[in-house]
């Protein structure tokens, strides 16, 4: 005995045995004595973690009119519950019948592979037997050797796989199979239920809850869904949300995005994503073995996204839309020389010249982003989305004000004047003579009036040249100023440069320059090119927003603002989180130059030798403007019509750019600007300018 | 010479320790099935489908390693023990720099070419060798001070590195192994008593100055698990519920309600015992406990009858490692011991851990084959 006590290995062994005895004793206590109690408790103690979807922030117009909001909708989940295949199929069949009764459309992954109604393979495997074979193999269908893989055969195997007995008619079996297939592919457990269908009707939810004994494992939950109001008018600005795609998910998963999340794809929904997106909450609940709620364990509330207030005035935006639609119709019907009746698209930008705020911005034809919110099961909406994507004539998804590229035509002339004045080529009252014809490098340039037998303009100052839009004057002035200076000043005014607007997908466009020509055509720059560039032709391609912003910079005395559509970000209770302050850059242009050009643009509206009269007759203040007509370079197609203006002329508040594709003449597009100005001054009543001027005649040249 | 005769006298087939080897095979076989069950449903839809496969691969590799190691005389390992030791120190340093696994509480994993390894698992074995080497030196040589000092230094370095991860549980394993080996080497009870008494102020000091709140909570939670809402007690309550609900026969393999709803946290490794308890019941749990006990007792017996002191110390150290892992892991699963991230030997998911367990068994088998008794019988 003493020897044993001295044996240190024995002592260690003794301690091990004591430890093991304690463990076994404890196990006996837990499993045998209290086992039944623990068993019963465990049967309802199944944990589920449910995400509480955070409502996305609202999007409002500048006056607080809601454009994008949320509403509560219901979804149906299914959790894994221990039961036989037969019981499971019965449960699914019950559920499918409830869906059908309430016209809920159930979209299955199986639809891509197998369609029972037409008894054919789906689009993913339609074209090859091999694909059909490997798909069937992958999902675990037992294909016999040397058998033709027909849809009928696959259907038989699917019935076998999901153990559908003969009591189901084939058409019912097909419906059950669709759900079974999704359960298999997407996976579901009692801990992580699978969402089968989203945004169902209240009736569906009521029936599921009422009949829950027949539907073990099926539960309902609610979550917020996006809803757009009057979104048709602001489609391109608003943008839309859709399911996150693989690339976005990879890039954003570290920020907490799930593979099922919705994300802004275009417009403000995209550019303000970080504010709009809320923080999902989480609740841990205990459910019983039928997946039914038992009690809450923990709860982290969702944090709603921030609201975004736009600079857009929805009332003005609607007026813009209505005017564009009306005038395009008018231009198409008007006829006349060079009018092929094909005007079909337009872009309008209305800027606040003192802040750079975008008050209205329309891309016509527009689209309603609401159709992008429709579920995958909504065939009508899916068809519409397809049409939007495939319409290559009208390209309705193109956001023309920032993505449409247009030659500015004569609306470029004020810039040529600025460059000439600033570079000291011409003085404010200096005269250049227009003889009707002018040769550069042996190339003949003609003034349009002269060609039409109306005689040359003769001696012109900048003011008169702008008023009459004399081509020869600007050919000569431009040639003297030189392409490098024209390029420099166009750049200074942001033409052919990103404006930095807070919308995704802005285009840069391009400017006439030696480099551009060399790069694109490998040719040297000639003085004749400069003469063309001076009247806005050749390679100039600007967005309507750039053009509007350039007019705004002239109007406000040389300040280039960064245009923006987001005015402020607020919490859901209205507390301001962030106010977007105006960002501007002073263009190094002298006051004299600006005044001279402004005089010219005002003179446009006061000239007696114009080609269009009385458009702005009814307005109680002066408007300064400029028309432009740009050839598209395509035969049998009308030219693009442009019109830019700002008002009131003596104390500018808004700058407008209107482009009508195939609008034939710049003057055709002016009535749109008139409608906008009328609406603007009706909404923002300005007493201080109302008596400064009465019925001015506005006269248009090209 | 006596020793030369011994070296030549081993018959690899005849003297192989079949009992120990098959006990280990059965246990790890059970382990793979249980890991498969535990990884069927993972929380938050994580993918656990590869886990059982990794486990099988590690087991096959482990069996090969164990067989090869057992056929080599363990005296040769002595020569390599320092290289092994330095190598594992290097890995422990690397894991501090490049390690991953903060989400589990400590930087314990290294990612090498897509394979994650846990260096501390391998370090345990080299630790055992180095400690055994010095203990033998101390026992045999006249000069005591120098080897004792070296032993202290070499033992302290890996413990310090593991504490930096910070992995308190694994550090405790090292300390425990060290204590067992020193005890077996014959440290007088007088010193042991002094050691015990002096550990009380150390414990008090560390309680008030060193331990983080979460570590204190784990110990407090031990005495009143129903009290807190901390994750710790929650995990243990879940584990206890799962084990209890297994009753006598268990709910059946792949059938456990809590296991198959991923309701027990880290059920595939730290809390694997809850899966055994729930799905295999009292019978299955006791069977696993008894198998592990048999392996440990067998190791003690081998240590006792080893040919020389070095072999005896090495096996004692490995035995201490198994015993600590086993008792601590099951103890925490049933709420008797504080929670640490220590795996259940031969069962818990984790390739490195399983491989290390098998390597250790290979060493034990090598010692076992060359025991005194077997040789005497041979003569």
Boltz contact constraints between the chains, C-beta under 6 A:
constraints:
  - contact:
      token1: [A, 8]
      token2: [B, 184]
      max_distance: 6.0
  - contact:
      token1: [A, 9]
      token2: [B, 300]
      max_distance: 6.0
  - contact:
      token1: [A, 9]
      token2: [B, 304]
      max_distance: 6.0
  - contact:
      token1: [A, 12]
      token2: [B, 300]
      max_distance: 6.0
  - contact:
      token1: [A, 13]
      token2: [B, 297]
      max_distance: 6.0
  - contact:
      token1: [A, 13]
      token2: [B, 300]
      max_distance: 6.0
  - contact:
      token1: [A, 16]
      token2: [B, 296]
      max_distance: 6.0
  - contact:
      token1: [A, 16]
      token2: [B, 323]
      max_distance: 6.0
  - contact:
      token1: [A, 19]
      token2: [B, 327]
      max_distance: 6.0
  - contact:
      token1: [A, 20]
      token2: [B, 293]
      max_distance: 6.0
  - contact:
      token1: [A, 23]
      token2: [B, 289]
      max_distance: 6.0
  - contact:
      token1: [A, 23]
      token2: [B, 330]
      max_distance: 6.0
  - contact:
      token1: [A, 24]
      token2: [B, 286]
      max_distance: 6.0
  - contact:
      token1: [A, 26]
      token2: [B, 334]
      max_distance: 6.0
  - contact:
      token1: [A, 27]
      token2: [B, 285]
      max_distance: 6.0
  - contact:
      token1: [A, 30]
      token2: [B, 243]
      max_distance: 6.0
  - contact:
      token1: [A, 30]
      token2: [B, 244]
      max_distance: 6.0
  - contact:
      token1: [A, 31]
      token2: [B, 244]
      max_distance: 6.0
  - contact:
      token1: [A, 31]
      token2: [B, 246]
      max_distance: 6.0
  - contact:
      token1: [A, 31]
      token2: [B, 247]
      max_distance: 6.0
  - contact:
      token1: [A, 31]
      token2: [B, 282]
      max_distance: 6.0
  - contact:
      token1: [A, 32]
      token2: [B, 282]
      max_distance: 6.0
  - contact:
      token1: [A, 34]
      token2: [B, 244]
      max_distance: 6.0
  - contact:
      token1: [A, 35]
      token2: [B, 244]
      max_distance: 6.0
  - contact:
      token1: [A, 35]
      token2: [B, 247]
      max_distance: 6.0
  - contact:
      token1: [A, 38]
      token2: [B, 241]
      max_distance: 6.0
  - contact:
      token1: [A, 38]
      token2: [B, 244]
      max_distance: 6.0
  - contact:
      token1: [A, 38]
      token2: [B, 245]
      max_distance: 6.0
  - contact:
      token1: [A, 39]
      token2: [B, 245]
      max_distance: 6.0
  - contact:
      token1: [A, 39]
      token2: [B, 247]
      max_distance: 6.0
  - contact:
      token1: [A, 42]
      token2: [B, 241]
      max_distance: 6.0
  - contact:
      token1: [A, 42]
      token2: [B, 245]
      max_distance: 6.0
  - contact:
      token1: [A, 42]
      token2: [B, 257]
      max_distance: 6.0
  - contact:
      token1: [A, 42]
      token2: [B, 258]
      max_distance: 6.0
  - contact:
      token1: [A, 46]
      token2: [B, 261]
      max_distance: 6.0
  - contact:
      token1: [A, 46]
      token2: [B, 263]
      max_distance: 6.0
  - contact:
      token1: [A, 47]
      token2: [B, 263]
      max_distance: 6.0
  - contact:
      token1: [A, 189]
      token2: [B, 41]
      max_distance: 6.0
  - contact:
      token1: [A, 190]
      token2: [B, 261]
      max_distance: 6.0
  - contact:
      token1: [A, 191]
      token2: [B, 261]
      max_distance: 6.0
  - contact:
      token1: [A, 191]
      token2: [B, 262]
      max_distance: 6.0
  - contact:
      token1: [A, 192]
      token2: [B, 45]
      max_distance: 6.0
